[in-house]
Amino acid sequence: MYYVTKIDELLATMPPHYISSADGYTQQRLIDRSTGSPHMSVSIAHLAQKGHVEPLLHSYEVSLYVFSGRLAVTMLGATTLLAPDHCLVIPIGTTYTLRAFDESAHWLLVTSPSELDDGRRQDTFFTNEKMEEFDAVLPDVRDPRNQHAVHFDPTSMDLAKLAAGADVNAPTTSPSMATALLAYSGIGVKMLIDQFVGAQLHTMFVVDYQPTAIAHPHDHPFEETYIFIKGEVHALVDGNELVLRPGDVLWAGVGTDHGFENRSGGLVRWIEMQAPQPPSQHSYRFSREWEHLAHKLYGDH
């Protein structure tokens, strides 16, 4: 089971339960229970110039990845400034507020599990409390007190740069394995959101496909959502060929076989989310390995 949609800012609206507690806030819901996903909701959120969202908390886990503008998130006794390519985890039951500055802010919003829509249960609660606001400060990813914020540096996907060794005194880089790049078969994977920054129910990471890179059809025991941001990639999903470009969104459910191939001469990049978090073993089931076993056991029959 899979679902394909597109990012379209004209489709963003204010969620009804935010109307009396927010100013300038809108969302375009991309993936949720109505599209087949019980484990995650994915939206593009917008906060207008000087807009704000009053104190609230959720019964689900939240992560944010800022695309443009600047967003101030106050929670846990501090205000974190999220600029483009910064992301943040908001743990379940954590009260927070949002505010924008002299420009609008746009970000990727992920919740896990998916937001409730059955009309019987509530999952978002505006607390009406007075929260002290602090000076908004960009997260220092080298500071061990930073528990929930991450910065994606596009140069971190450059294998040649990583092969030369990292400068441990670089002001925006942690020298730990948390910044490692997984690279194989022309594919680079950079983890952003996982248990290292407090997420328990979902992950988020950036994927690069170099020209000619290919991932053969496989499936997972978890759901995945892909937000395509650069280049053009061919996908084979449940036997159907798709061509995906910036602004396209793909959701693949549990057991949906899928593979990707970069047939272009340029780089392909997307942001990917998984929920629930992958198990320690057997995250991937590659079709061709099991087809090989069937051939060994049964031949061409």
VEXTISE-619617 format. One record per residue: x, y, z of N, C-alpha, C, O in turn. Coordinates in steps of 0.02 Angstrom, whole numbers, plus 50000, padded with zeros to 5 digits. Layout:
// VEXTISE-619617
XYZXYZXYZXYZ;...
//
This chain:
// VEXTISE-619617
500424994150000500005000050000500445006250000500915006650040;500315011049956500695017149954500245022949935499675021949914;500515028949944500135035049930500615040349906501155041049933;500415044149854500825049449826500435055949827499845056049810;500755061449848500435067949847500965073249834501545071649822;500765079649836501225085249822501155090649876500625091449905;501695094149887501675100049931501365105849892501585107449837;500865108949922500525114649891500325119449946499845118149983;500675125049953500545129750007499835132450005499575134550056;499525132449946498845135149941498335130649977497775132749990;498525124549993498075119950027498145120350103497785116750139;498585124550128498685125050200498125128850233497915134150209;497875126250289497345129450328497505128950401497935125050421;497175132950442497275132450514496855126750541496255126550529;497155122050578496765116750609496235119650654496375124450691;495625117050653495075120150691495225121050765495025126050795;495575116250796495695116750868496255121750884496405122850943;496565124950833497075130050845496785137150840497115141950860;496185137850815495925144450796495935149450853496115155250843;495745147450913495725152150969496385152651007496435156451055;496895148950985497525148651023498145149850980498695148551002;498045152250919498615153450875498455159350829497875160850816;498985162450805498915168050758499395166850700500005166650710;499125166150639499555165450580499805158450567500265157550527;499515153450601499755146650594499315142650546498705142650553;499625139250497499255134950451499655128550438500255128350450;499295123450414499605117050397499315114350333498725115350317;499735110950294499495106550241499645099450262500225097350264;499125095650277499215088650297499375084550235499005084850185;499915080750237500135076650181499985069250192499725065850147;500155066750251500085059750268499765059250337499965062650383;499255054950343498945053650408498535047250403498615043350356;498105046150451497705040050452497255039450390497125033950365;497025045150364496585044950306496945042550243496625040250196;497615043150242497995040750184498295033850197498665031250155;498135030950255498355024150270498865023450324499065017850340;499085028850355499635028550403499395029150475499175034550495;499435023750515499285024350586499875026650628499795028650685;500485026350599501085027450639501375034450633501795036350674;501175038250582501445045050576500955049550540500585047450496;500975055950559500665061250519501235065750495501705067150532;501185067950433501695072350404501345078350373500865077550335;501575084350390501265090450366501815095450348502385094850369;501625100450308502025106450300501675111950340501095113450328;502035114750389501745119850433502025126750415502585127350391;501615131850428501795138750412501605143150472501095142150504;502035147950487501885152950537502045159750506502615161150487;501535164050502501605170450470502075175050510502225173750567;502285180450478502695185450511502375187550577501795189250580;502775187250631502565188850699502025184050726501725185450778;501905178650691501395173950714501625170050775502215169950792;501145166850809501315162950869500805157450880500245157650855;501015152450918500565147150942500645146951018501205146351043;500095147351054500105147551127500305140751156500295135751120;500475140451221500725134251251500255128351239499655128751250;500565122851217500185116751203500625110751213501235111251216;500315104951217500675098651220500265093351184499675094351170;500595087651170500265082351132500375075551165500825074551205;499935070851147500035063951169500415060051116500425053851118;500745063551070501175060451020501845064051018501905069651044;502335060950988502995063750980503005068250918502665066850869;503395073650921503415078450866504145079750846504585079950888;504255080550781504895083350758504765088650705504275088250668;505205093550702505145099150655505795099850617506335099250646;505755101150552506335102650510506175109050473505715109250432;506545114350486506395120950458506675121550388507265120250376;506235123450340506435124550271506635131750259507125133150224;506255136550287506395143550275506145147650334505725145450373;506425153750341506255157950397506595155850461507045151650460;506375158750516506655157150582506065155850630505575159450630;506145150650669505615148550714505895147950785506395144550796;505565151250833505765150750903505315145750938504705146350938;505625140650969505265135451005505465135951078506045134851096;504985137551121505115137851193504855131551226504265129951221;505305128051261505115122051298505675120251346506255121951335;505495116951399505985114251447506465119751471507065118551480;506195125751483506595131151513507085134551467507555137651491;506985134051401507435137351354507055138951290506535135851276;507305143651251507025145251185507555143651133508085146751131;507395139051089507855136951037507655140350972507075140250952;508145143450939508035146550874508185141450820508745138950816;507695140050779507785135450723507815139450658507315142450638;508385139450626508475142550561508435137050508508375131150526;508455138650443508415133450393508915127750404509495128950421;508685121650394509065115450402509205113750475509645109750490;508835116950521508855114950591508225110850606507685112250580;508305105850649507725101850669507735100550743508255101250776;507155098550769507055098050841506545092650856506045091950820;506665088850910506175084050935505815087050995506125089951039;505155086350997504745088251055504455081851084504025078751053;504695079751143504455073451172503715073651189503425078951198;503415067851195502715067151214502605070751281502995069951328;502055074551285501865077751348502275083851367502225086251423;502685086351321503105092251335502745098551311502555099051253;502645103351357502325109651339502815114151301503395114751321;502575117251247503005121551207502585127151175501975126751172;502935132251152502625137651113503035138751050503615136851047;502715141851000503045143650938502945151050923502415153750937;503455154150895503365161050871503845162350813504395159650810;503615166550767504005168650710504255175750721504045179150767;504715177950678505015184550685504765189050629504165189350616;505215192650597505005197550546504895194350478504825197950428;504895187850475504755184250413504375177950432504405175550489;504015175150384503645169050397504125163150401504675163350374;503905157950436504305151850443503915146050413503305145650418;504275141450381503985135650349504385129550370504995129650368;504045124350391504405118450415504025112050402503415111950392;504415106550402504135099850399503945097750469504355098250515;503325095450477503065093550543502885086150542502485083950500;503175082250587503055075050590502815073350660503095075550709;502295069250664502065066750728502055059150726501935056150673;502185056050783502145048850788501895046950857502185049050907;501345042950862500965040250805500575045750769500615051650785;500185043550719499785048250680499275051650725499035048850774;499115057950708498625061650747497945058150745497765055050695;497585058650800496935055250806496405058950766496405065050762;495945055150737495405058250699494745054550710494285055250670;494695050750766494095046750776493535050550812492985048050818;493685056750834493175060750868493045058850940492665062250975;493345053450963493225051151032493785053251080493665054151140;494385053951052494965055251095495305061751074495305063551015;495605065051122495965071251111496715069951116496935066251160;497105072851070497825071851073498235078351077498845078151084;497895084151071498225090651076497885094751130497265095251131;498275097751175498005101151233498335107951240498945108351250;497955113351235498205120051249498135121151325497595120451353;498695122951356498735122851430498535129351463498395129451523;498515134951425498345141551452498835143751507498665148251546;499415140751510499905142851561500325148651535500375149751475;500635152151581501085157551564501795154651561502065152351612;502095154851503502765152151495503255157851485503155162251443;503785157851524504305162951517504655162151451504845156551432;504755167651415505115167451352505835169651364505965174351402;506285166151332507005167451339507275169951272506935169551221;507885172551273508205174451211508265168351167508505163051189;508055168951104508085163351058508805162351035509115166851007;509075156351046509775154851032509815148850987509485143750998;510225149450935510345143650892510645137950933511065139150977;510445131750920510705126250959511455125150948511685125550891;511815123851001512515122150997512575114550998512505111451051;512685111550939512665104250935513265100950969513275094950978;513765104950987514335102251024514235102351099514615099351136;513735105951121513595106551193513215100351217512675098951192;513495096551264513155090451286512475091651319512095086951330;512325098051336511665099551365511135099951311510535100051326;511345100251248510875100151193510595093051186510965088551167;509965092251201509675085551202509215084051143509085078251128;508965089251109508425088051061508515091350993508105090150948;509015095550982509075099350921509655096750878510165094350903;509575097450811510065095050763510115100250707509625103550691;510705100950678510795105150619511055100850562511555097350570;510715101150504510955097550445511405102150405511195107450381;512025100050396512505103650355512585099850289512845094250289;512365102750233512405099050169513105096650153513185091550119;513625100250177514315097950163514475091450199514975088150183;514065089650248514185083350284514045077250241514205071650260;513735078350182513595072850135514175071850086514135067550043;514695075950092515255075750046515765070650070516125071750118;515805064850035516255059550056516985061650054517375059750097;517165065650004517865067749998518075071950058518625071350084;517615076150081517765080350140517835076050202518285077050242;517385071150210517405066950269518025062450270518295060950323;518255060450211518835056050207519465059650230519945056450252;519465066350227520055070250247520085071250322520595073750348;519565069350358519565070250430519205076550451519225081550415;518875076350509518475082050532518875086250581519265083550621;518765092650578519075097250626518655097250689518085099650690;518935094450744518545093950805518405100750836517985101250882;518735105850812518615112650838518095116350796517945122150811;517825113150744517315116450704516725118250748516485114050785;516495124450745515995126750794515295123750786514895124150832;515145120850727514475118250717514455110750708513965107950683;514995107450728515025100250717515205096550781515675098350815;514815091450796514995087050851515505082050825515425079550769;516025080350864516515075550841516305068350852516705063750843;515685067250872515455060450890515205056650830515125059450776;515065050150840514785045950787514075048050769513805045750718;513775052250810513095054650794513085058550728512555059350699;513675060850705513705064650643513935060450585514055063150531;513995053850594514275049550542513815049350480513205049950486;514125048350422513765047450360513815040150339514365037450335;513245037050328513225030250302513225030750226512775033850197;513715027650193513775028150120513865021250090514265017250115;513485019750037513535013250003513215013849934512695017049926;513525010749884513255010249816513015016949789512495017249755;513385022249802513195028849778512645032249817512375037249796;512475029349875511935032049918512245034449983512645031050013;512045040450005512265043150069511665044250114511145046750093;511735042350178511195043050227511465046750287511955044550318;511145052250305511345056350362510775056550412510255059650399;510875053450470510355053250521510275060050554510765063450569;509645062050565509495068250601509125066850666509355068950719;508565063450662508135062350720508115054850736507915050850694;508315053150796508275046250819508335046350896508235051550927;508505040650926508525040350999509085044651029509045046451087;509595046350989510145050451015509915057451032510235060751074;509365059751002509105066451018508405065951048508025070751045;508255060351078507645059751118507035056951084506515056251116;507075055451019506495052550985506445045151002506955041551001;505855042851017505745035751034505315032150983505335026050980;504925035850944504415032750903504535033450828504215029950789;504985037950807505105038850736505815041150724506175043150770;506025040950661506675043550641506585048350582506065048350548;507085052450571507115056950513507845057250490508305057650531;507945057150424508625057550398508615060050326508085060150294;509205062250302509285064650234509615059250193510085055950215;509365058250131509635053250086509865056650021509485060649992;510475055049999510735057349935510835051449889511105046249909;510625052149826510775047249774511215050549722511005055349689;511825048049715512265050449663512025047749595511645042949593;512245050849539512055048149473512225040649468512765038549488;511765036749442511795029449433511665025549497511635019449495;511575028849554511435025249616510755021649611510295024149580;510725015749642510115011749639510025007849704510515005249731;509415007449728509225003049783508704998249755508165000349733;508864991749756508414986749726507794985949770507804987449830;507244983349740506614982849778506674979149844507004973849848;506364981949894506384979249962505774981749999505414986049974;505664979150059505124981850101505354981750173505894979250189;504944984550217505124985350288504534983450334503964983250312;504694982050397504164980950447503944987550480503714987450537;504024993150445503814999750470503625004050410503745002150353;503315009750424503105014350371503665019350356504095020850398;503645022050294504125027150274503765032650235503305031350196;503985038850247503755044550206504375048050178504875048950213;504325049950114504875053150079504645060050055504125060750024;505035065250071504925072050046505495073549998506065074350019;505345073949934505865074849883506035082249875505585086349865;506685083849879506885090849881507395092749826507505098649815;507695087849792508185089549741508225083949690508225078049708;508255085649625508365080749573507735076849554507185078549575;507845071649514507305067449489507505060149498508055058149479;507065056149528507205049149540506645044849514506055046749518;506815039049487506325034149466506225029149523506705026649552;505605027749538505435023049591504995017549564504585018649519;505085011549591504655005949576504315004049642504645001449687;503665005349647503295004449710502714999749697502265001249658;502714994049731502194988949720502094987449646501534986449624;502654987349608502624985649538502454991449492502424990449431;502334997449519502155003249480502745008049476503045009749527;502915010349415503485014949407503245022149416502755024249386;503605025849458503455032849472504075037049457504635034549464;503975043249438504515048049431504375053549482503855056849479;504835054649528504725059049584505215064849582505815063949570;504945070849593505335077049588505225081449650504795079749691;505595086949657505505091249715504785093349725504445095349678;504555092849787503865094349804503415088249806502875088549834;503645082649778503255076449781503355073149849503875073949882;502855069349870502855065849934502615058749922502105057649890;502995053949948502815046849942502775043750011503225044750052;502235040050024502175036050085502135028750065501755026950020;502545024550098502545017350086502365013850151502715014750202;501835009850150501625006250210502035000050223502464998150183;501914996950280502254990750299502154985550244501594984350221;502714982450222502684977250172502624979650100502574975550054;502634986250089502604988950020503304988449989503774991550014;503364984649935504024984049904504164990249863503724992749827;504774992749869504964998949836505704999149823506094996249861;505915002449770506605003449753506685009949716506195012649689;507295012649714507425019049682508035018649637508495014849651;508025022649583508595022949538508665030149513508185033149490;509275032649518509435039349491509695038549420510265036649410;509265039849372509455039349301509695045949273509885046249214;509705051149313509905057749290510655058649297511005054249323;510895064349275511595065949283511745070149344512305072349355;511225071349385511315075649444511145072149509510955066349509;511225075749562511105073049629510355072749644509975077249624;510145067549678509465066949704509505067249780509935064149810;509055071149811509045071549884508325071549908507885074549878;508215067949964507565068249997507645067850072508175065750097;507125069850108507075068950180506605063050192506065062750163;506825058450234506445052250245506275051450319506685052950362;505665049150332505445047650400505235040350404504945037650357;505365037250461505155030450474504795030150541504985033350589;504255026150543503895025050605503525018450600503225016850549;503545014450655503955015250715504695015050698504885013850641;505125016150748505835015750736506015008650715505725003850740;506505007850671506685001250646506934996650702507234998950750;506814990150694507084985350742507844984750734508114987150685;508174981650782508904981050780509134976250725509704976650702;508694971750703508854967250649508244966650602507684968050621;508384964550541507864963050491507444969250472506834968750464;507774974950466507424980950445507264980850370506764983750348;507684977450332507604977150260507464969950238507774965250264;507004969150191506884962650159506954963850084506494966350052;507534961950056507654962949985507354957349944507494951449956;506944959249896506574954349856507044949549820506924943549817;507594952249792508024948049751508384942649792508554937449764;508504943749857508824938649898508354932649908508584926849906;507714934049918507234928549927507064925249860506914919349858;507104929149806507024926049740507604921449725507514916149694;508204923349747508794919049738508704912549776508874907149751;508444912949838508324906849877507814902349843507904896349841;507284905349817506774901449783507074897849723506894892049709;507514901149686507834898049628508274892249650508284887049617;508654893149705509084887849730508674881749750508884876049738;508104882849781507704877249806507274873949753507184867949753;507004878049707506514875449662506694876149588506314873849545;507264879249573507434880249503506984885249469506794890149500;506824883949407506404888649368505664887149375505254890349341;505474882549418504764880749425504394885849468503794885149480;
//
